[in-house]
Amino acid sequence: MTKKFLGIFLVIAMALFGLTACAGGNSEGNDAGDSGLTDPPPLTTDAEILIAYFSCTKNTEGVAKSIQEQTEGTLYEIVPAVAYTTADLAYNNSDCRANREQNDASARPEISGSVENIEQYDVVFIGYPIWWGQAPKIIYTFLESYDFSGKTIIPFCTSGSSSMGTSATNLHTSAPGAIWKSGARISGSNVSSLIAQIN
Ligand SMILES: Cc1cc2nc3c(=O)[nH]c(=O)nc-3n(C[C@H](O)[C@H](O)[C@H](O)COP(=O)(O)O)c2cc1C
């Protein structure tokens, strides 16, 4: 191959690679239609921010960490007093722990530890995986453990494919005095649609 043809070949290869890489980075997207290609808007708030999340297999944790990086808020993991084992999460088994809890309106799995000085926070992001279309019952435990009156709550979730659906609105009665934002299901690491809800 001559140098000229080698040069053209390299340019085409790089262009194709670049397109593929962009498509890959953008494939996860999210419900809010974020492209993943734009810079997040500047954060214009003096609010004290808490990012509380529950995550068994680290998907929601990844999103929570992205929010923390962009807001410099405080990260808090909702840790169950009794950890969920793989068998507990085996949703194909109708009798697994997660399924039993989701089917029990009164289930409130215990949390280990607590948020220090929750009164200092103005904005609380709450993240969870979708379990059978809803938030895991431990999120209800969390919300019912504190007084969120006057605080802004921004819910977010991850899932295999389900949308946020009614999972967030069904949480409202567990923190009735809060200012609830719509939140979003996040797939990938672009959290700008959530950050925008702070103001
Ligand atoms: C018990 C159980 C029920 C689930 N139900 C759904 C569901 O209804 N829809 C869905 O898209 N994904 C469902 N998933 C998949 C999780 O929502 C998804 O893997 C999520 O990102 C896990 O988050 P995590 O890694 O933070 O725990 C379910 C997972 C489990 C363990």
The ligand as an SDF file (V2000), in Angstrom:
LIG
                    3D

 31 33  0  0  0  0  0  0  0  0999 V2000
  -36.0750   -9.0480   42.8810 C   0  0  0  0  0  0  0  0  0  0  0  0
  -35.7570   -8.3040   41.6140 C   0  0  0  0  0  0  0  0  0  0  0  0
  -36.7820   -7.8130   40.8380 C   0  0  0  0  0  0  0  0  0  0  0  0
  -36.4910   -7.0820   39.6720 C   0  0  0  0  0  0  0  0  0  0  0  0
  -37.5180   -6.5680   38.9510 N   0  0  0  0  0  0  0  0  0  0  0  0
  -37.2500   -5.8620   37.8180 C   0  0  0  0  0  0  0  0  0  0  0  0
  -38.3160   -5.3000   37.0630 C   0  0  0  0  0  0  0  0  0  0  0  0
  -39.4960   -5.3760   37.4060 O   0  0  0  0  0  0  0  0  0  0  0  0
  -37.9870   -4.6350   35.9140 N   0  0  0  0  0  0  0  0  0  0  0  0
  -36.6890   -4.4940   35.4900 C   0  0  0  0  0  0  0  0  0  0  0  0
  -36.4560   -3.9040   34.4500 O   0  0  0  0  0  0  0  0  0  0  0  0
  -35.6540   -5.0000   36.2190 N   0  0  0  0  0  0  0  0  0  0  0  0
  -35.9070   -5.6660   37.3750 C   0  0  0  0  0  0  0  0  0  0  0  0
  -34.8720   -6.1520   38.1210 N   0  0  0  0  0  0  0  0  0  0  0  0
  -33.4860   -5.8660   37.7050 C   0  0  0  0  0  0  0  0  0  0  0  0
  -32.9090   -4.6760   38.5080 C   0  0  0  0  0  0  0  0  0  0  0  0
  -33.8070   -3.5850   38.5590 O   0  0  0  0  0  0  0  0  0  0  0  0
  -31.6080   -4.1620   37.8740 C   0  0  0  0  0  0  0  0  0  0  0  0
  -30.7010   -5.2170   37.6950 O   0  0  0  0  0  0  0  0  0  0  0  0
  -31.0040   -3.0610   38.7200 C   0  0  0  0  0  0  0  0  0  0  0  0
  -30.1640   -2.2470   37.9260 O   0  0  0  0  0  0  0  0  0  0  0  0
  -30.1820   -3.6010   39.8950 C   0  0  0  0  0  0  0  0  0  0  0  0
  -29.6430   -2.5090   40.6080 O   0  0  0  0  0  0  0  0  0  0  0  0
  -28.4760   -2.6840   41.6820 P   0  0  0  0  0  0  0  0  0  0  0  0
  -27.2950   -3.2660   40.9480 O   0  0  0  0  0  0  0  0  0  0  0  0
  -28.2040   -1.3050   42.1600 O   0  0  0  0  0  0  0  0  0  0  0  0
  -28.9650   -3.6000   42.7580 O   0  0  0  0  0  0  0  0  0  0  0  0
  -35.1340   -6.8700   39.2780 C   0  0  0  0  0  0  0  0  0  0  0  0
  -34.1120   -7.4020   40.0740 C   0  0  0  0  0  0  0  0  0  0  0  0
  -34.4130   -8.0870   41.2320 C   0  0  0  0  0  0  0  0  0  0  0  0
  -33.2880   -8.6230   42.0870 C   0  0  0  0  0  0  0  0  0  0  0  0
  1  2  1  0
  2  3  1  0
  2 30  2  0
  3  4  2  0
  4  5  1  0
  4 28  1  0
  5  6  2  0
  6  7  1  0
  6 13  1  0
  7  8  2  0
  7  9  1  0
  9 10  1  0
 10 11  2  0
 10 12  1  0
 12 13  2  0
 13 14  1  0
 14 15  1  0
 14 28  1  0
 15 16  1  0
 16 17  1  0
 16 18  1  0
 18 19  1  0
 18 20  1  0
 20 21  1  0
 20 22  1  0
 22 23  1  0
 23 24  1  0
 24 25  2  0
 24 26  1  0
 24 27  1  0
 28 29  2  0
 29 30  1  0
 30 31  1  0
M  END
$$$$
